[in-house]
Amino acid sequence: MVPRVKGSCEVAIVGSGFAGSLLARVLTVIGYDVVLLERGTHPRFAIGESSTPLANLSLERIGLRYGMADCYNLAAHGRWLTHHPELRRGLKRGFTYYRHHPNQPFANRGLDSERLLVAASPHDSLADSHWLRADVDHHFVKEAVAAGVDYRDRVELSGAEFERDTVRLSGSRSGAPFELNARFVVDASGPGGFLARQLSIPSGLGKTETHAGIVFSHFDGVRLMDDVVPGMAKGPYPDDWAAVHHVIDEGWMYSLRFDDGVTSAGFMVTPSGAASLKHGEGSDPEALWRELLNRYPTLASAFAEATPRMPIAFRSAIQHRLTRAAGERWALMPHAYAFVDPLFSTGIAWALRAVERLGLSFEAANRNRRVPDLETLARYDAALSAEADQIDLLVAGAYEAMAHFDLFAAHAMIYFASVSFAEVSQRLKPSDSSAWAGFLGVGDSVLGPLPRESLARLRRITQRTGAVGTTGQRSVFAQWVAQAIAERNVAGLADPARRNLYPVDFDALVQQHALLGMSREQILAALPALRGMSPAPPLSRVAAERQHPPAIATEVRAVT
Ligand SMILES: Cc1cc2nc3c(=O)[nH]c(=O)nc-3n(C[C@H](O)[C@H](O)[C@H](O)COP(=O)(O)OP(=O)(O)OC[C@H]3O[C@@H](n4cnc5c(N)ncnc54)[C@H](O)[C@@H]3O)c2cc1C
């Protein structure tokens, strides 16, 4: 007899990264019958590790709305340590950037260094975390199963036929064929592109501005920048406990340190960067890795004793993009729809936002039809399309700005203004509609146009040839950014007096209360919430209404 995956379900989710597993669990909590299909098995390596305040806000909202205590607890480094010490993670206090030049050690010129630090949290316990994805994704799968999700791994899907009321998925599991009828399919398979193939969704890569390959691994024995470059001016947090970005001529390198000392690191290499390297075509990833390190003496020192924990890997292009994100009876999670670049760590936050949006869409679905209507799916599609464009423009601008660190530091302020304004607004005025708020300023009359405008201005300076422009041009650009973000600048950004070292600035926030439509007194009253000093919000209406098991509810209430 043929072993069968359950013959029918309401929602089939393809791919059990954290996004697929969390959505499967959310839908189960709100009463759907969900099957989660995974090609591989857990635990498994996955890239995409650095979380952000906006990601954590989504995770908190998901935890509170659906009574999922672990989500709430994983949304702050301190709570993570207390409640889930078994899940490996790294303390991330902010975003650290250095500019390196070929064959020169990083120049420590004190406050004049090519160094930018932007704090994302006021202290360690409220900080974000790098997610050791093998642990975190495995955890979310186990929690999904515990919540009642029908999870099947080692599944090879081969077809999806869309009929009037169902989608018929076919494939095999452990060599045995199966069929599964679902009312709705969510593709959470990442760049795997399951539904893209089945539905022949055209690629949208042609309009993507960002192009880069990657060479990466996890390493033991990476030295701290603080040790390699002693005596750097004191920043708002220790430089290395952050998403560390090393900007180089050929692109940039990320370095994410986990609390156990393992470091996830990778070079993003532009096409012109690759062309300038002997091993740039990537057939020998280790040689490419060594060649890049050898060009940059400070990076070479940091990695001198480092040993990879798995073979160094290479991908010639990391971008992908489709032209549709949803339609009748189907939706793509963001990572299945588009990916631009790890710069600015947008992936996790964007994926979690989609979990929220689809969760709400299913909650709102007609009782008989049970799946989101076309209007809601069109809204989801439009949101992802605009947001993918926005991420692309912002990142493409950053690559253009890498020509000169002053340009880079100024352009980065657009990102930080967008996310800090969104974070503070969402924290101070929590609302169900936050999930649908445009990501990275999309739909905001002030912030929305800035990435495109910035990219155009930067291209005029660099002439798309990496020209650094004149001092005057760079200073005009920085002034333009400062003015352009002024109406949303609640974090004291783009302030030359800060010398590129930005702490979390509550004074600036209080001063700028009017930008948030709040009085000074209202902001002062709300500060404990931002400092993590107020008790956890009560368990959500939705979970309570659905009488979620009290054990979880109690755990959430106990969090303070
Ligand atoms: C180089 C790089 C660096 C990144 N760094 C960051 C970062 O620092 N911060 C950040 O926020 N984001 C980052 N991202 C983005 C991040 O990786 C994604 O946002 C995140 O992985 C999305 O999770 P997901 O669950 O949607 O998909 P994935 O993590 O891609 O999971 C997809 C799952 O689907 C399974 N699957 C694939 N095909 C099939 C199939 N046909 N059938 C069944 N199952 C299938 C896979 O095995 C996998 O388990 C990075 C991405 C890249 C490429």
The ligand as a Tripos MOL2 file, in Angstrom:
@<TRIPOS>MOLECULE
LIG
   53    58     1     0     0
SMALL
NO_CHARGES

@<TRIPOS>ATOM
      1 C1         23.2140   35.4830    1.5040 C.3       1 LIG1
      2 C2         21.9870   35.8150    2.2800 C.ar      1 LIG1
      3 C3         22.1090   36.4290    3.5040 C.ar      1 LIG1
      4 C4         20.9840   36.8090    4.2060 C.ar      1 LIG1
      5 N1         21.1240   37.4700    5.3830 N.ar      1 LIG1
      6 C5         20.0390   37.9260    6.0300 C.ar      1 LIG1
      7 C6         20.1590   38.6500    7.2430 C.ar      1 LIG1
      8 O1         21.2570   38.8380    7.7800 O.2       1 LIG1
      9 N2         19.0340   39.0850    7.8500 N.ar      1 LIG1
     10 C7         17.8040   38.8710    7.3080 C.ar      1 LIG1
     11 O2         16.8150   39.3490    7.8640 O.2       1 LIG1
     12 N3         17.6510   38.1500    6.1790 N.ar      1 LIG1
     13 C8         18.7310   37.6810    5.5290 C.ar      1 LIG1
     14 N4         18.5820   36.9480    4.3910 N.ar      1 LIG1
     15 C9         17.2230   36.6190    3.9530 C.3       1 LIG1
     16 C10        16.7350   35.3720    4.6860 C.3       1 LIG1
     17 O3         17.5740   34.3010    4.3490 O.3       1 LIG1
     18 C11        15.3070   35.0450    4.3020 C.3       1 LIG1
     19 O4         14.5040   36.1650    4.5200 O.3       1 LIG1
     20 C12        14.7620   33.8910    5.1100 C.3       1 LIG1
     21 O5         15.5760   32.7570    4.9660 O.3       1 LIG1
     22 C13        13.3510   33.5730    4.6710 C.3       1 LIG1
     23 O6         12.9140   32.4390    5.3660 O.3       1 LIG1
     24 P1         11.8330   31.4810    4.7320 P.3       1 LIG1
     25 O7         11.3690   30.5830    5.8170 O.co2     1 LIG1
     26 O8         10.8230   32.2630    3.9820 O.co2     1 LIG1
     27 O9         12.5990   30.6660    3.5960 O.3       1 LIG1
     28 P2         13.8780   29.7440    3.6300 P.3       1 LIG1
     29 O10        14.7050   30.0080    4.8070 O.co2     1 LIG1
     30 O11        14.5080   29.9080    2.2900 O.co2     1 LIG1
     31 O12        13.2850   28.2650    3.7630 O.3       1 LIG1
     32 C14        12.7230   27.6110    2.6630 C.3       1 LIG1
     33 C15        12.4450   26.1670    3.0570 C.3       1 LIG1
     34 O13        11.7470   25.5560    1.9850 O.3       1 LIG1
     35 C16        12.3090   24.2860    1.6950 C.3       1 LIG1
     36 N5         12.0510   23.9970    0.2820 N.ar      1 LIG1
     37 C17        12.6480   24.5310   -0.8030 C.ar      1 LIG1
     38 N6         12.1070   24.0280   -1.9300 N.ar      1 LIG1
     39 C18        11.1390   23.1680   -1.5430 C.ar      1 LIG1
     40 C19        10.2280   22.3540   -2.2490 C.ar      1 LIG1
     41 N7         10.1860   22.3180   -3.5820 N.pl3     1 LIG1
     42 N8          9.3700   21.5800   -1.5300 N.ar      1 LIG1
     43 C20         9.3830   21.6030   -0.1800 C.ar      1 LIG1
     44 N9         10.2290   22.3600    0.5350 N.ar      1 LIG1
     45 C21        11.0910   23.1440   -0.1330 C.ar      1 LIG1
     46 C22        13.7780   24.4490    2.0260 C.3       1 LIG1
     47 O14        14.3770   23.2020    2.2750 O.3       1 LIG1
     48 C23        13.7080   25.3360    3.2740 C.3       1 LIG1
     49 O15        13.5690   24.5840    4.4450 O.3       1 LIG1
     50 C24        19.7030   36.5260    3.6870 C.ar      1 LIG1
     51 C25        19.5770   35.8340    2.4790 C.ar      1 LIG1
     52 C26        20.7060   35.4860    1.7750 C.ar      1 LIG1
     53 C27        20.5350   34.7880    0.4560 C.3       1 LIG1
@<TRIPOS>BOND
     1     1     2 1
     2     2     3 ar
     3     2    52 ar
     4     3     4 ar
     5     4     5 ar
     6     4    50 ar
     7     5     6 ar
     8     6     7 ar
     9     6    13 1
    10     7     8 2
    11     7     9 ar
    12     9    10 ar
    13    10    11 2
    14    10    12 ar
    15    12    13 ar
    16    13    14 ar
    17    14    15 1
    18    14    50 ar
    19    15    16 1
    20    16    17 1
    21    16    18 1
    22    18    19 1
    23    18    20 1
    24    20    21 1
    25    20    22 1
    26    22    23 1
    27    23    24 1
    28    24    25 2
    29    24    26 1
    30    24    27 1
    31    27    28 1
    32    28    29 2
    33    28    30 1
    34    28    31 1
    35    31    32 1
    36    32    33 1
    37    33    34 1
    38    33    48 1
    39    34    35 1
    40    35    36 1
    41    35    46 1
    42    36    37 ar
    43    36    45 ar
    44    37    38 ar
    45    38    39 ar
    46    39    40 ar
    47    39    45 ar
    48    40    41 1
    49    40    42 ar
    50    42    43 ar
    51    43    44 ar
    52    44    45 ar
    53    46    47 1
    54    46    48 1
    55    48    49 1
    56    50    51 ar
    57    51    52 ar
    58    52    53 1
@<TRIPOS>SUBSTRUCTURE
     1 LIG1         1 GROUP 0 **** ****
